[in-house]
Amino acid sequence: MIVLGYNGFGRSAEIFGRLFRATGIDRHLLYGHDSAAALLVDGELVAAVEEERLNREKKTSSFPVNAIRWCLDSAGMSFDDVDTFAFSWQFSEDVLNKMIAEITEDPAASAEQKFARLQRLAETHAAMFSETATLTDFEEHTGHRLDPDRLVRVPHHLAHLMTGYHLSGGGDAAFLVSDGRAEWLSAIMGEVRDGEVKIFDDMTVDSRHSLAMLFSVVTRYLGFVPNNDEYKVMGLAGYGAPPEPNPFLEHVVETRPDGTYRIPFPANAVPAYYELFDRIFGGDEHTREEFGYRVRVACAAQHMLETVTAGQFRTLEARSDLPRVIFEGGLALNCVNNSKLLERSRFTEMDVSFGASDVGVAIGAALCAGAQAGTPPRISTSPYLGPSYDDAEIRAALRQFADRVVWRELDPADLPREAAALMRDRCVIGWFQGRMEYGPRALGNRSILANPGFPDIKDIINERIKHREQFRPFAPVVLEHLAPEVFELGKKTSSPYMTFVVPVRPEYQEKIQGACHVDATSRIQTVTEQSNPLLARLLREFKELTGIPCLINTSFNVAGEPIVCSPVDALSCFLKTEMDHLFLGNHLVSRM
């Protein structure tokens, strides 16, 4: 059986921009962001790619026409070969009734305001949410007319859950899924036991009280792009400690003993939130630009997020006796919180997938639809699911840039040692190998790598290469069997997808300064010979030459652009930066 899963709406940016002012700094506050496609063949995930990597629009919400075509082309298939098309949204009649009730039961809105909001919802439903809109969207962008009987619309949170469940190997587990907003809800919890999903309905959180959306409002308040730059707030929080008492927990979020919570304003009430935040933190439009003020608010926001989700975990522990927990959804990208949740809970294992955010729902929708049709998933845990390029394609790309770069072809066996030798010094390299990884993290095939032993290497990469803020930390990649020597892993034995932050052992904090955040923690990626053989060889060679057991690994892109996908992308990015060398397949590339 062949299943194609996808996420993305053709008119999302236009509709949300026109009707809901999702433009400028708010351009990512819409349905269908992180559009993508994934292909499942007889239960096996054979291909998956985000649309942004192909259309080169970061965090795009566009219909994933390029991603869909690449998935099919890579498997030698056509639309007619696909048995089921799985879409990662399901606006059922029940969901729509709740969305209508949210408007009509709002005591703060006038009748005129309610009519206007209902009109916007009706227009959005006709253009995006209805089955007719889904079918029309597909045909307009692909030229293929879908048989409605071959379309399965999967609830968004269920798609998230299936991504995390199957990519972690299946088996019984408790779960929490929390993001900005699915169709109606922002968080669900429950357990999967003997393959059956049970949702604790009394613990669901509707979108009016979305913790992720509140964190996005804080992100905006601090001058960053909401639903995109939340990791910057998380990074800033490492520069201080949360204020006591925490103004967010005193004046903004109402937590309850049962693990539920309430938030005072909807996320679109930006002026009300700004006024509230200014009042409780003593801020104004000028102080919001000050680093110290930003740190204080970020620390409080991070602590708020940790406190609220810890309450959810306590409830989950009380309701489920299972030892393992799955955490998915956009909020699960807060890797500082993930580690604390695990260590402070009774759970012995916690899984956060490489597709935890909305990039993953294309995979989850396909897995869900396939299982419903009776095809059990046969899923590997590898994130390397995207395009790869052979030597002929790499050489063709090099010829396009022949007036700006020089290169030499290496014996594949010599590649790791050549790269390791260059990185003994302050040399920063681009590393472009094999199939592109899936998800928001560069996991060693489309990466920028450097020696973490130099105290100024972070500044070099931030200023001259990534073109981003100085406070931003970098992640280390380390061989899995050496990780406990360098990092305090706690309950974790591995962290292959950069979804957990752990303390750096005191004896290594000076040795790997470039990959150690200001609070002496690191968001690690662990690698084995099986998960990424070439990267593992490079790490072995680098340790042999330098004695340092890890490398800085950051995504191969500059600020504001997607991670590179093709050799042409890699060469273009290389030439925009002060990167020293580029390993493009078996070719060592340098500037003229």
C-alpha positions in Angstrom: 0.0 0.0 0.0 1.3 3.5 -0.9 0.3 6.5 1.2 1.3 10.1 0.6 1.0 12.4 3.7 1.2 16.1 3.4 0.7 19.4 5.3 0.2 22.9 3.8 -2.5 25.1 2.3 -2.3 26.9 -1.0 -4.0 30.0 0.3 -3.0 30.1 3.9 -0.7 33.1 3.7 -3.2 35.1 1.6 -6.2 34.3 3.7 -4.6 34.8 7.1 -2.8 37.9 5.9 -6.0 39.5 4.5 -8.5 38.4 7.2 -6.3 38.0 10.3 -3.4 40.5 9.7 -0.8 37.7 9.7 1.8 39.7 7.9 5.2 41.2 8.8 6.3 40.1 12.2 3.2 37.9 12.5 3.6 36.2 9.1 4.0 32.7 10.6 0.8 32.9 12.7 -1.3 30.8 10.4 -2.4 27.2 9.6 -0.2 25.0 7.5 3.2 26.5 8.3 6.2 24.1 7.9 4.5 22.5 4.9 5.9 19.1 3.9 5.3 15.7 2.3 6.1 12.1 3.2 5.8 8.8 1.3 5.0 5.5 2.9 5.3 2.3 0.9 4.0 -0.9 2.5 4.4 0.7 5.9 8.0 1.9 5.3 8.8 5.6 5.3 10.9 5.9 2.1 11.0 9.7 1.6 10.1 13.0 3.3 11.0 16.6 2.7 9.9 20.0 3.8 8.7 22.4 1.1 10.9 25.2 2.4 14.0 23.2 1.4 12.8 23.1 -2.2 11.0 26.5 -2.7 13.7 28.3 -0.5 11.0 30.1 1.6 11.8 29.6 5.2 8.9 28.1 7.2 6.7 28.3 4.2 3.0 27.5 4.5 2.6 27.0 0.7 1.0 23.9 -0.7 3.8 21.4 -0.8 3.8 20.8 -4.5 7.6 20.5 -4.8 7.8 18.2 -1.8 5.0 15.9 -3.1 6.6 15.7 -6.6 10.1 14.9 -5.1 8.7 12.2 -2.9 6.9 10.5 -5.8 9.8 11.0 -8.2 12.4 9.6 -5.8 10.3 6.4 -5.6 9.7 6.3 -9.3 5.9 6.7 -8.8 3.1 8.9 -10.1 -0.1 10.2 -8.5 -2.0 7.2 -9.9 0.2 4.8 -7.9 -0.9 6.3 -4.6 -3.6 4.4 -2.7 -4.3 7.1 -0.1 -3.6 10.8 0.3 -3.4 11.7 4.0 -3.9 15.4 4.9 -2.8 16.5 8.4 -5.9 18.5 9.3 -9.5 17.5 9.9 -12.1 20.2 10.4 -15.0 18.0 11.4 -18.5 19.4 12.0 -17.9 19.0 15.8 -14.7 21.1 15.5 -16.4 23.8 13.5 -19.3 24.0 16.0 -16.7 24.6 18.7 -15.0 27.3 16.7 -18.4 28.9 16.1 -19.2 28.7 19.8 -15.9 30.3 20.7 -17.1 33.3 18.8 -20.8 33.4 19.8 -20.1 32.8 23.5 -17.5 35.5 23.9 -19.0 37.8 26.5 -16.5 40.6 25.7 -17.5 40.9 22.0 -20.3 42.9 20.6 -22.9 41.4 18.3 -21.3 43.3 15.4 -17.8 42.0 16.3 -19.2 38.4 16.4 -20.8 38.7 13.0 -17.5 40.0 11.6 -15.6 37.1 13.2 -18.2 34.5 11.9 -17.8 36.0 8.4 -14.0 35.5 8.5 -14.4 32.0 9.8 -16.9 31.2 7.0 -14.6 32.6 4.3 -11.6 30.7 5.8 -13.7 27.4 5.9 -14.7 27.8 2.3 -11.1 28.6 1.1 -9.2 26.2 3.3 -10.9 23.9 5.8 -13.7 22.2 3.9 -13.2 18.9 2.0 -14.0 20.7 -1.2 -11.3 23.3 -0.5 -8.8 20.5 0.2 -9.6 18.7 -3.1 -9.5 22.0 -5.0 -6.2 23.0 -3.5 -4.6 19.7 -4.5 -5.9 19.8 -8.1 -4.9 23.5 -8.6 -1.3 22.9 -7.5 -0.6 19.4 -8.8 -2.9 19.1 -11.8 -4.2 15.8 -10.3 -7.8 15.4 -9.5 -8.2 13.5 -6.2 -10.8 10.9 -5.7 -12.5 11.9 -2.5 -12.5 8.2 -1.5 -8.7 8.2 -1.6 -8.4 11.3 0.7 -8.1 10.8 4.5 -8.1 13.9 6.6 -6.2 13.2 9.9 -6.8 15.3 13.1 -3.7 17.4 13.5 -2.8 16.3 17.1 -3.3 12.7 16.2 -0.8 13.2 13.3 1.7 14.7 15.8 1.2 11.7 18.1 1.6 9.1 15.4 4.9 10.8 14.3 6.4 10.5 17.8 4.9 7.1 18.6 6.1 5.3 15.5 9.5 7.1 15.2 10.2 6.1 18.7 9.6 2.4 17.9 6.0 2.1 19.0 5.1 0.2 22.2 3.1 1.4 25.2 3.6 5.0 26.2 2.0 8.0 27.9 1.9 11.1 25.7 1.6 14.9 25.8 1.1 16.8 22.5 1.2 20.6 22.9 1.5 23.2 20.2 0.1 26.6 19.3 -3.2 25.4 17.9 -4.5 22.4 16.1 -8.0 22.6 14.6 -9.4 23.6 17.9 -7.3 22.3 20.8 -3.8 23.3 21.8 -2.9 20.3 23.9 -3.9 16.7 24.5 -2.6 14.0 26.8 -3.3 10.3 27.3 -1.7 7.0 26.6 -1.2 4.4 23.8 -1.6 0.9 25.1 -1.6 -2.2 22.9 -1.8 0.1 19.9 -5.0 1.8 21.1 -5.0 5.6 21.7 -6.8 6.9 24.7 -7.1 10.6 25.2 -7.8 12.0 28.6 -10.6 14.3 27.4 -10.8 16.2 30.7 -7.2 17.3 30.4 -7.4 18.7 26.9 -6.6 22.5 26.5 -8.4 24.5 24.0 -6.7 27.1 21.8 -8.0 30.1 23.9 -5.5 28.9 26.6 -2.6 27.9 24.4 0.7 27.9 26.3 2.7 27.8 23.1 0.8 30.8 21.8 1.4 32.7 25.0 5.1 32.0 24.7 4.9 33.3 21.1 3.4 36.5 22.4 6.4 36.9 24.7 8.6 36.2 21.7 7.0 39.0 19.8 7.1 41.3 22.9 10.9 40.9 23.0 11.2 41.9 19.3 11.5 38.5 17.7 9.3 36.7 15.1 6.5 34.7 16.8 6.0 31.1 15.8 9.6 31.1 14.6 12.0 32.6 17.1 10.9 31.0 20.4 14.3 29.2 20.6 15.9 32.7 20.9 13.8 33.3 24.1 14.9 29.9 25.4 18.6 30.8 24.6 18.3 34.2 26.4 16.9 32.5 29.5 20.3 30.8 30.0 21.8 34.2 30.8 20.0 34.6 34.1 17.6 33.1 36.7 13.8 33.6 36.8 12.6 36.4 39.1 11.0 35.4 42.4 8.1 35.5 42.4 7.5 35.0 38.7 5.2 37.8 37.3 3.9 35.4 34.6 2.7 32.9 37.3 1.3 35.7 39.5 -0.5 37.8 36.9 -0.8 35.9 33.6 -1.2 32.1 33.8 -3.6 30.6 36.3 -2.4 27.1 37.2 -4.6 24.5 38.8 -3.9 21.5 41.0 -5.3 19.1 38.4 -2.6 20.2 35.8 -4.9 22.4 33.8 -4.4 26.1 33.4 -6.1 29.3 32.1 -4.6 32.3 30.2 -6.4 35.7 30.4 -6.4 36.9 26.8 -6.4 35.3 23.4 -3.1 35.3 21.6 -4.2 38.0 19.2 -4.8 40.5 22.0 -1.3 41.9 21.5 -2.0 45.4 22.9 -3.5 44.0 26.1 -0.6 41.7 26.6 2.0 44.4 25.9 0.3 46.6 28.5 0.2 43.8 31.0 3.8 42.7 30.4 5.0 46.3 30.7 3.2 46.7 33.9 4.3 43.5 35.6 7.9 43.8 34.5 8.3 47.6 34.6 9.0 47.9 30.9 8.3 50.2 27.9 9.1 50.3 24.3 12.7 51.4 25.1 13.5 48.9 27.9 12.3 46.1 25.7 15.4 46.7 23.6 17.8 46.3 26.6 19.6 43.0 26.9 19.2 42.8 30.6 15.4 43.4 30.4 15.1 40.8 27.7 17.0 38.3 29.8 14.7 38.9 32.8 11.5 38.5 30.8 12.9 35.4 28.9 13.9 33.8 32.2 10.4 34.3 33.6 8.8 33.0 30.4 11.0 29.9 30.3 10.2 29.2 34.0 6.5 29.7 33.3 6.6 27.2 30.5 8.5 24.7 32.6 6.1 25.1 35.6 3.0 24.7 33.5 4.2 21.7 31.6 5.5 20.1 34.8 2.0 20.3 36.2 0.7 18.5 33.1 3.3 15.8 33.5 2.4 15.3 37.2 -1.2 14.7 36.1 0.0 12.3 33.3 2.0 10.4 35.9 -1.0 10.0 38.1 -3.3 8.9 35.3 -1.0 6.5 33.6 1.3 3.8 35.1 3.4 3.5 31.9 7.1 4.2 32.4 7.7 5.9 29.0 6.4 9.2 27.8 6.2 10.8 24.3 6.2 14.6 23.9 5.4 16.1 20.6 4.1 19.3 19.1 5.9 22.7 18.7 6.3 23.1 22.4 8.4 19.9 22.5 11.2 21.9 20.6 11.9 23.6 23.9 14.7 21.2 24.6 15.7 22.9 27.9 12.3 22.1 29.2 12.3 18.5 27.9 15.3 17.5 30.0 13.9 19.0 33.2 10.5 17.3 32.6 12.2 13.9 32.3 14.5 14.3 35.2 11.9 15.6 37.6 9.3 13.0 36.7 9.0 9.3 37.5 9.1 8.4 33.8 12.2 6.4 33.0 12.2 7.2 29.3 11.1 10.2 27.2 11.0 10.5 23.4 10.9 13.6 21.3 11.2 13.0 17.6 13.1 14.8 14.9 9.6 15.8 13.5 8.1 17.0 16.8 7.0 20.4 15.3 4.6 20.8 12.4 7.2 19.5 9.9 6.4 16.0 11.3 2.6 15.9 10.8 3.0 14.9 7.1 4.7 11.8 8.4 2.2 11.2 11.1 -0.8 11.6 8.8 0.6 9.0 6.4 1.3 6.6 9.3 -2.2 7.1 10.7 -3.9 6.6 7.3 -1.8 3.5 6.6 -2.6 1.9 9.9 -6.3 2.6 9.5 -6.1 0.8 6.1 -4.5 -2.3 7.8 -0.9 -1.7 6.8 1.3 -1.9 10.0 4.2 0.6 10.0 7.8 -0.6 9.5 9.6 2.5 10.5 13.3 3.2 10.9 14.4 5.9 13.3 16.7 7.6 10.7 16.0 11.3 9.9 17.9 11.1 6.6 14.8 11.0 4.3 15.4 13.8 1.9 17.2 14.4 -1.4 20.7 13.2 -2.2 22.9 14.1 -5.1 25.4 12.0 -7.0 28.9 13.0 -8.2 27.7 14.1 -11.6 25.1 16.5 -10.1 27.8 17.9 -7.7 30.3 18.4 -10.5 27.6 20.2 -12.6 27.0 22.5 -9.7 30.7 23.2 -9.2 31.0 24.1 -12.9 28.3 26.8 -12.4 30.6 28.4 -9.8 33.9 27.8 -11.5 34.7 31.5 -11.6 34.4 31.8 -7.8 35.6 28.5 -6.3 38.3 25.9 -6.8 38.0 22.3 -5.8 39.7 18.9 -5.7 38.2 15.5 -5.5 39.2 13.3 -2.6 39.2 9.6 -2.0 36.1 8.9 0.1 38.3 7.1 2.6 40.4 10.3 3.1 37.4 12.6 3.6 37.1 12.4 7.5 40.8 12.9 8.1 41.1 15.8 5.8 38.2 17.6 7.5 39.4 16.8 10.9 42.9 18.1 10.1 41.4 21.4 8.9 39.3 21.8 12.0 42.3 21.5 14.3 42.5 25.3 13.9 39.7 27.9 13.8 38.6 26.5 10.4 34.9 26.4 9.9 33.6 24.0 7.3 30.4 23.3 5.4 29.5 19.6 5.4 27.2 18.4 2.7 26.8 14.6 2.5 24.2 12.0 1.6 20.5 12.4 2.0 19.2 15.5 3.6 17.9 15.2 7.2 14.2 15.9 8.0 13.1 18.4 10.6 14.3 21.7 11.9 17.8 20.5 13.2 20.8 19.9 11.1 21.9 16.4 12.0 25.2 16.0 10.2 24.3 15.9 6.5 23.6 19.6 5.9 25.8 21.0 8.7 28.4 23.7 9.5 31.1 22.1 11.7 33.9 23.6 13.8 36.3 22.9 16.6 34.6 23.8 19.9 37.9 24.2 21.7 38.3 27.9 20.9 36.6 30.4 23.2 35.9 32.8 20.3 34.6 30.3 17.8 31.0 31.1 18.7 31.5 34.8 17.8 33.2 33.8 14.6 30.3 31.6 13.5 27.6 34.0 14.7 29.1 37.1 13.1 30.9 36.0 10.0 28.9 32.9 8.9 25.4 32.7 10.4 24.8 36.4 10.6 22.8 36.2 13.8 22.6 37.4 17.4 25.7 37.0 19.6 23.9 35.3 22.4 22.9 32.3 20.3 24.5 29.0 21.5 25.8 26.2 19.3 25.2 22.4 19.7 27.8 19.7 20.0 27.7 16.4 18.1 29.4 13.5 19.9 29.8 9.8 19.5 27.1 8.1 21.6 29.5 6.0 23.7 31.6 9.0 24.6 28.7 11.2 25.5 28.5 10.2 29.2 32.2 11.1 29.6 31.5 14.7 28.5 27.9 15.4 29.5 25.7 14.6 32.5 23.0 12.7 30.6 20.7 11.8 33.6 18.1 9.3 32.5 19.0 9.7 28.8 21.3 7.2 27.1 21.2 9.0 23.8 20.0 12.2 22.2 20.2 11.7 18.4 17.9 14.6 17.3 19.1 17.6 19.4 15.9 17.5 21.4 17.4 17.5 24.9 19.8 19.9 26.7 22.1 18.5 29.3 24.8 19.9 31.6 28.4 19.8 30.5 30.7 18.1 33.0 32.9 20.6 34.8 36.1 19.1 33.4 34.9 19.7 29.9 33.5 23.1 30.1 36.8 24.8 29.2 37.7 22.1 26.6 34.5 22.6 24.5 33.8 26.3 25.2 32.4 26.8 21.8 29.6 24.3 22.3 28.9 25.1 26.0 26.2 27.7 26.7 26.6 30.4 29.2 24.8 28.3 31.8 27.2 25.3 31.2 24.7 23.2 29.2 24.6 21.9 25.7 21.9 20.7 23.3 23.6 17.5 22.2 23.4 15.2 19.2 24.7 11.7 19.8 25.9 9.7 16.8 26.6 6.0 16.3 28.3 4.0 13.5 24.8 2.8 12.4 23.0 6.2 12.5 25.6 8.2 10.5 28.7 6.2 9.6 30.6 9.1 7.9 30.0 11.6 10.7 31.0 9.0 13.2 34.3 8.5 11.3 34.9 12.2 11.3 34.3 12.4 15.1 36.8 9.5 15.6 39.4 11.2 13.5 38.9 14.6 15.1 39.3 13.1 18.6 42.4 11.2 17.6 44.0 14.4 16.2 42.9 16.8 19.0 41.7 14.9 22.0 38.4 16.7 21.8 35.5 14.3 21.6 32.9 16.5 19.9 32.4 19.1 17.2 30.1 22.1 16.9 27.2 21.2 14.6 25.0 24.0 13.4 22.6 24.1 10.4 24.1 24.9 7.0 22.3 28.2 6.3 22.4 31.8 7.2 19.8 33.6 9.3 16.5 33.9 7.5 17.1 31.1 5.0 16.2 27.4 5.0 18.9 24.8 5.5 20.5 24.1 2.2 19.2 21.2 0.1 21.1 21.0 -3.2 24.7 21.4 -4.1 23.8 24.8 -5.7 22.2 25.9 -2.4 25.4 24.8 -0.6 27.7 26.7 -2.9 25.6 29.8 -2.8 25.4 29.8 1.0 29.2 29.1 1.2 30.0 32.1 -0.9 27.7 34.4 1.2 29.7 33.7 4.4 33.3 33.6 5.6 33.2 29.8 5.9 36.7 28.5 5.3 36.0 25.3 3.2 33.1 23.2 2.0 33.1 19.4 1.8 30.6 18.9 -1.0 30.3 15.1 -1.3 33.8 14.0 -2.0 35.0 17.4 -3.2 36.9 19.9 -1.0 35.8 23.3 -2.2 37.6 26.6 -1.4 37.3 30.2 -2.6 39.5 31.5 -5.4 
